[in-house]
């Protein structure tokens, strides 16, 4: 079920499934809530699973002025408050993992646990060069299909390109009724490129699981390891055979892993 929610001075599109402990799914660059379809449907038997469109994606408007990760983290916290959810299990993917880190640092009472997927704490030279390329790719590609096909080379495994998954994803994105503009893509990208929590990560107190795809070339495992090493007690795991978007390519395995982690957290079992 989807609805517009007034939170943090804007109107945020959010969708919710199920009942139980709260789960907040925080999407990455350009992704609307539909990116989490397999989690909204697959985890709602025991949890109240909430996903939403970040500012500038899907149905949530792009604001005037600077777009920052901190501002989007406050959006997430205020969305939870508006929906009557206390501390939630927060799952952040890629740019959404940057938002989730800031959320845990800025609003620790809102975070029951953290799952950070395809994450980083401070961009290195490769990540900086990659995001600069993406910035002009979205404006200079001959058309939207060509842009997505090129962009997804960094996102999905070779098997997803071979078995038709990527082509279906491109077709669905082109048919989506609320596409992201090139300007919104660039402004979100700029906000995520500025993300830097490395020196502050030791202040995160929530139980944390960091997941990295073995073959992720956008945010490779070495960047996830840095995040996990900086957060007290965090667990780090590499997902064999996966790339940047494992929650879409292998949703059953991803869902099972986060369920097991939440069960540990809710049962007060050790997480490290």
Buried (B, 14 or more C-beta within 10 A) or exposed (E): EBEEBEBBEBEBBBBBBBEEBBBBBBBBBBBBBBBBBBBBBBBBEBBBBBBBBBBBBBBBBBBEEEBBBBBBBBBBBBBBBBBEBEBBBBBBBBBBBBBBBBBBBBBEEBBBBBBBBBBBBBBEEEBEEBBEEBBEBBEEBEEBBEBBBBBBEBBBBEEBBEEEBBBEBBEEBEEEEEBBEBEBBBBBBBBBBBBEBBEBBEEBBBBBBBBBBBBBEBBBBEBBBBBBEBBEEBBBBBBEBBBBBBBBBBBEBBBEBBBEBBEBBEEEEEBE
